[in-house]
Amino acid sequence: MAVVQEFLKANDTYASTFHKGNLAMPPARHVAVLVCMDARIDPARALGLEEGDAHVIRNAGGRAADALRSLVISEQLLGTTEIVVIHHTDCGMLTFSNEDLHSKVKQELHADADHIDFLPFKDVEQSVRDDVTLLRNSPLIPQ
């Protein structure tokens, strides 16, 4: 079975037993969690979250610059008042540079991605500090 078909079947089962449709759109715990998209991490399980508790925003490396649009919507329209930034050890973002990926895209896709900062990092703790600083200094994120 193709992955999409598996997902559709699983969603049918999930939807048929889903009884939390009355949850409010704003997250109950008024928090947005920014975390890496790494498939090995289950943020809900790791943080003890249930449906409706938080906005979980995922991208490569859990980078704040990529998440600003979602964070502004979360805070300005949906009532979150806290942001938690989570990066992790053994992250794929530690394994390449912008130059590496720009070259790979050119070679394999014959496309130019030189204008994209893929936001890799060499130090996990520093990347968290950098992202927290970005959010604290952003005029789009209330303090």
Helices and strands as residue ranges (DSSP letters): H 3-17, E 31-36, H 43-47, E 54-59, G 60-62, H 64-78, E 82-86, G 92-94, H 98-109, H 124-137
